[in-house]
Amino acid sequence: MRRRTALAALTGLAVLPPLAALAFDGPDTAHGAEAEATVRIVVDADGPLLDDGGALYDVRVRNTGPGTATGLVLRAVTRTCSADGPQGVGPCVPGARRFFQVGDLPTGRMTSFTYTVRPGGGEAAQIRTFMRVVAVDQVNTGGVDGCDTVADAHDSCAMLVYNVPR
C-alpha cells in the first residue's frame, strides 16, 4: 500500500509542475503582455443638437490601436458657467459627473452614445462638459490628463460647449 501511495505521489508531482506553470506563470506572463500593450483612444463629438431646453451630443470613441482596449471607461464632468464675465461668460462651477462603461473596444472599432446636457436653471450662460478617458487596462497613447481648454485638448478628451440661449 505504501508503494502505491508513493507512486501516486510521484505521478502527482510529475503532473503538478506543468499545471503549476499554467496556473502561475501563464497568467502573469499574459497579464504582463497586456499591461505593455498600447492603444490610442480618440474621443470626439458632434453637437449640440438642441432638444427641450437641453443639448444633445453624439459622442464617438475610437480605438486606433495597435491593441484591443479593455476596461475602457469615460467620464463626463459638466461645469456651469455664469454670465458674469468678459464676453458674457464668467466663472465655472463643477457639477455633475457621469461615467460611461465602454468595456472592450478592438483595434479599428468605434462605439458611440448620446450625452445630454441640461441647464440646471439659474443664470447659466454656458455649460462646458469635459469627456475623457479615465480608465483603460493598456497604456493609452491618446494623451495625458488635460483638456482644461480647447488648446489643451488631446485625442482622449473632448470638450463639449453649450451656450445657453437667452
C-alpha positions as CSV (number, residue, x, y, z in Angstrom):
1,M,0.0,0.0,0.0
2,R,2.8,2.3,0.9
3,R,4.5,1.8,-2.6
4,R,1.3,2.6,-4.3
5,T,0.9,5.9,-2.4
6,A,4.5,6.8,-3.1
7,L,4.0,6.1,-6.8
8,A,0.8,8.1,-6.9
9,A,2.6,10.9,-5.1
10,L,5.4,10.8,-7.7
11,T,2.9,10.7,-10.5
12,G,1.1,13.6,-9.0
13,L,4.3,15.6,-8.7
14,A,5.2,14.8,-12.3
15,V,1.9,16.2,-13.4
16,L,1.9,19.2,-11.0
17,P,4.8,21.3,-12.4
18,P,3.2,21.8,-15.9
19,L,-0.2,22.6,-14.2
20,A,1.7,24.9,-11.8
21,A,3.3,26.6,-14.8
22,L,-0.1,27.1,-16.4
23,A,-1.7,28.3,-13.2
24,F,1.0,30.6,-12.1
25,D,3.4,31.6,-14.9
26,G,0.8,31.8,-17.7
27,P,-1.5,34.4,-16.3
28,D,1.4,36.6,-15.0
29,T,3.1,36.4,-18.4
30,A,-0.2,37.1,-20.3
31,H,-1.1,39.9,-17.9
32,G,2.4,41.4,-18.3
33,A,1.9,41.3,-22.1
34,E,-1.5,43.1,-21.8
35,A,0.0,45.7,-19.4
36,E,2.6,46.5,-22.0
37,A,0.1,46.7,-24.9
38,T,-0.8,50.2,-26.2
39,V,-3.9,51.7,-27.5
40,R,-4.8,55.1,-28.9
41,I,-8.3,56.2,-27.8
42,V,-9.8,59.1,-29.8
43,V,-12.9,60.8,-28.3
44,D,-14.9,63.3,-30.4
45,A,-18.4,64.6,-30.7
46,D,-20.9,66.3,-32.9
47,G,-23.4,68.8,-31.5
48,P,-25.1,70.3,-29.8
49,L,-28.5,69.4,-31.1
50,L,-31.0,71.4,-29.0
51,D,-33.9,69.5,-27.5
52,D,-36.4,70.7,-24.9
53,G,-34.0,73.3,-23.5
54,G,-31.0,70.9,-23.4
55,A,-28.2,70.0,-25.7
56,L,-27.5,66.5,-27.1
57,Y,-24.1,65.5,-28.2
58,D,-23.3,62.4,-30.3
59,V,-20.0,61.2,-28.7
60,R,-17.8,58.8,-30.6
61,V,-15.0,56.7,-29.1
62,R,-12.5,55.0,-31.5
63,N,-9.5,52.8,-30.8
64,T,-6.9,53.3,-33.4
65,G,-4.7,50.6,-32.0
66,P,-2.5,48.8,-32.1
67,G,-4.0,46.6,-29.3
68,T,-7.6,45.9,-28.1
69,A,-8.7,48.3,-25.4
70,T,-10.2,46.5,-22.4
71,G,-11.8,48.0,-19.3
72,L,-12.4,51.3,-21.1
73,V,-14.3,53.9,-19.0
74,L,-15.1,57.5,-19.9
75,R,-16.2,60.2,-17.5
76,A,-18.1,63.4,-18.3
77,V,-17.7,66.3,-16.0
78,T,-20.1,69.2,-16.6
79,R,-19.4,72.7,-15.4
80,T,-21.9,75.5,-15.3
81,C,-20.5,79.0,-16.2
82,S,-22.2,82.2,-15.0
83,A,-22.9,85.2,-17.2
84,D,-20.7,87.5,-15.0
85,G,-17.6,87.9,-17.0
86,P,-15.9,89.2,-20.2
87,Q,-17.9,88.4,-23.3
88,G,-20.8,87.3,-21.1
89,V,-19.2,84.2,-19.6
90,G,-17.8,84.2,-16.1
91,P,-16.5,81.6,-13.5
92,C,-17.5,78.0,-13.9
93,V,-18.7,75.7,-11.1
94,P,-18.1,72.0,-11.3
95,G,-21.3,70.0,-11.4
96,A,-22.5,66.5,-12.3
97,R,-20.2,63.6,-13.2
98,R,-21.3,60.7,-15.3
99,F,-19.4,57.5,-16.2
100,F,-19.7,55.5,-19.4
101,Q,-18.5,51.9,-19.2
102,V,-17.4,51.2,-22.8
103,G,-15.7,47.8,-21.9
104,D,-13.7,46.3,-24.7
105,L,-13.0,48.1,-27.9
106,P,-11.0,46.2,-30.6
107,T,-8.5,48.0,-32.8
108,G,-10.1,50.0,-35.6
109,R,-13.5,49.9,-34.0
110,M,-15.8,52.7,-32.9
111,T,-18.7,53.0,-30.5
112,S,-21.0,55.9,-29.9
113,F,-23.5,57.2,-27.5
114,T,-25.6,60.3,-26.9
115,Y,-24.8,62.6,-24.0
116,T,-27.5,65.0,-22.9
117,V,-26.7,68.2,-21.1
118,R,-29.5,70.2,-19.4
119,P,-29.1,73.6,-17.8
120,G,-29.7,73.4,-14.1
121,G,-31.7,76.7,-14.1
122,G,-30.4,80.0,-12.8
123,E,-28.3,82.4,-14.7
124,A,-26.1,79.9,-16.6
125,A,-24.6,81.4,-19.7
126,Q,-22.5,78.4,-20.8
127,I,-22.2,74.7,-19.9
128,R,-18.9,73.0,-20.5
129,T,-18.5,69.3,-20.4
130,F,-15.2,67.5,-20.5
131,M,-15.5,64.0,-21.8
132,R,-12.3,62.0,-21.1
133,V,-10.9,58.5,-20.8
134,V,-10.4,57.8,-17.1
135,A,-9.6,54.0,-17.2
136,V,-8.2,51.5,-19.7
137,D,-6.1,48.4,-19.0
138,Q,-3.5,49.3,-21.6
139,V,-1.2,52.3,-22.0
140,N,-3.2,54.9,-23.8
141,T,-1.1,56.9,-26.2
142,G,-4.0,59.2,-27.0
143,G,-2.8,61.7,-24.5
144,V,-2.4,62.6,-20.8
145,D,-4.6,64.4,-18.4
146,G,-5.5,67.8,-19.7
147,C,-8.5,69.1,-21.7
148,D,-8.9,72.2,-19.5
149,T,-9.1,74.4,-22.5
150,V,-9.7,73.8,-26.2
151,A,-6.0,74.4,-26.9
152,D,-5.1,71.6,-24.3
153,A,-7.5,69.1,-25.8
154,H,-6.0,65.8,-26.9
155,D,-7.3,62.6,-28.5
156,S,-8.6,61.1,-25.3
157,C,-10.6,64.1,-24.3
158,A,-13.3,66.2,-25.9
159,M,-14.7,69.5,-24.6
160,L,-18.4,70.0,-25.3
161,V,-19.7,73.6,-25.1
162,Y,-23.3,74.6,-24.9
163,N,-24.2,78.3,-24.9
164,V,-27.5,78.6,-23.1
165,P,-29.9,80.6,-25.2
166,R,-31.3,83.8,-23.7
